[in-house]
């Protein structure tokens, strides 16, 4: 799945502010995707919320010893990616 396809899939979610589990469920329906994890981002008071996704594609997702994806590690990865793009 490329970033354009992922964005298209994310826009199929029927809600203004979908929860991350709903977004993950839609993304995981794509046959080329093995696993997804979604994190939110802070929105300032005056910022208009739009249906927008920043897609980061990883070869593997970080996981704990129980197999869960630690969200704090995803925040670190997203922060590092945005710093590299700036």
C-alpha positions in Angstrom: 0.0 0.0 0.0 1.4 3.4 -0.9 0.6 6.6 1.0 -2.0 7.7 -1.6 -3.9 4.4 -1.2 -3.7 4.6 2.6 -5.1 8.2 2.5 -7.9 7.0 0.2 -8.7 4.2 2.6 -8.7 6.5 5.6 -11.2 8.8 4.0 -13.8 5.9 3.8 -14.3 6.2 7.6 -17.8 7.7 8.2 -17.2 10.3 10.9 -15.8 13.7 11.4 -13.4 12.7 14.1 -13.0 8.9 13.9 -11.3 7.0 16.8 -8.0 5.3 16.1 -9.5 1.8 16.3 -12.0 2.6 13.4 -9.1 4.0 11.3 -7.0 0.9 12.0 -9.9 -1.4 11.1 -10.3 0.3 7.7 -6.6 0.3 6.9 -6.3 -3.4 8.0 -8.8 -4.3 5.3 -6.3 -3.5 2.6 -4.7 -6.7 1.3 -1.2 -5.2 1.0 -1.2 -4.2 4.6 -0.1 -6.6 7.3 -0.7 -4.4 10.4 -1.5 -0.8 11.2 -1.3 1.4 14.2 -2.8 4.9 14.5 -1.9 7.7 16.8 -3.6 11.1 17.2 -1.9 14.5 17.2 -2.7 17.5 19.3 -4.8 20.2 17.7 -4.5 23.8 18.9 -7.7 25.7 19.7 -7.8 27.8 16.6 -6.7 25.0 14.3 -9.4 23.7 12.0 -9.7 19.9 12.2 -9.6 18.3 8.7 -9.9 14.8 7.4 -6.1 14.4 7.0 -3.7 11.7 7.7 0.1 11.7 7.8 1.2 8.3 6.7 4.4 6.7 7.9 5.3 3.4 6.5 7.5 1.1 8.5 8.9 -2.3 7.7 7.9 -3.5 11.1 6.0 -1.9 14.0 7.6 -1.6 17.4 6.0 -4.1 19.8 6.2 -5.0 23.5 6.9 -8.5 24.8 3.1 -9.1 24.8 2.9 -8.2 21.1 1.1 -4.8 21.6 2.3 -1.7 19.8 3.5 0.8 22.4 2.0 4.2 21.3 4.8 6.2 22.9 7.2 4.5 20.5 5.0 5.5 17.6 5.0 9.1 18.8 8.8 9.0 18.8 8.9 7.6 15.3 6.5 10.2 14.0 8.4 13.0 15.7 11.7 11.7 14.2 10.1 11.4 10.8 8.8 15.0 10.9 12.2 16.3 12.1 13.9 14.6 9.1 11.4 16.1 6.7 11.8 19.7 8.0 
